[in-house]
Amino acid sequence: MQLQLDADRSIYLQIAEQIEDQILQQGLREDEQVPSTNQLAALYRINPATAAKGIALLADEGILYKQRGIGMFVAAGARKQILAKRQRDFFARYVEPMLLEAEHLNIEPEEINAYILGRNKTGHA
């Protein structure tokens, strides 16, 4: 795992996102142990409490589960859950604002769809 810390975002959120990325890329699979908070703290030279906060966030979301005395592991269905969450975020962050702007510009959804389909066939617009 390699993380480029972004000063504009909370480190614990970046830690959680990095673990999610590893799960999405199947670098971490279901029931596989994730790095400990101490390992993450040493790797990224951060406070262990910050790493623990990122891990706890994923545990609260059901993406990770704890095996007492052993560590944290990837939960069953975690990849599917992360995909669904990221897809919702994608639509909220990118598609909804785009559709609002298109509406202001009198661009019909069919025009947007035709553009996207044409781009997919040729690799560009």
Number of C-alpha atoms within 10 A of each C-alpha: 12 8 13 8 12 9 7 6 9 12 20 20 17 17 26 20 17 17 24 24 17 16 22 17 11 11 12 18 19 16 14 15 18 20 17 17 22 16 13 20 18 13 13 18 11 15 15 16 13 18 26 19 17 21 26 20 16 23 18 10 12 15 24 26 21 14 10 7 6 9 14 22 21 24 20 16 12 21 22 13 17 18 15 12 11 13 12 12 12 12 12 12 11 10 13 12 12 14 15 12 12 15 12 9 9 9 13 11 12 9 11 14 11 11 13 14 14 13 12 11 9 8 9 10 10
